[in-house]
Amino acid sequence: MEGYLGKDVASMVNVCRQTVSHYVSLFNEGGLELLLHRDFAPGREPFLTEALRECRLC
């Protein structure tokens, strides 16, 4: 948005240019909400339950 080329941004944040391009596409498609949405790959069940992850005092 400030006029930088994808390759320059990639260098600044230490990722490949394709990653920057992917992030820009996600942002253009759905704004910050889509860009920040994270789907985690299936795998081992989390150690903490959802309730414990949300607990701030535990």
Number of C-alpha atoms within 10 A of each C-alpha: 5 4 6 9 11 16 14 13 16 17 12 9 9 9 12 14 16 12 12 19 15 12 16 15 13 17 15 12 12 11 12 12 11 13 16 12 9 8 6 6 6 6 6 6 7 8 8 9 10 9 8 11 11 10 9 7 5 6
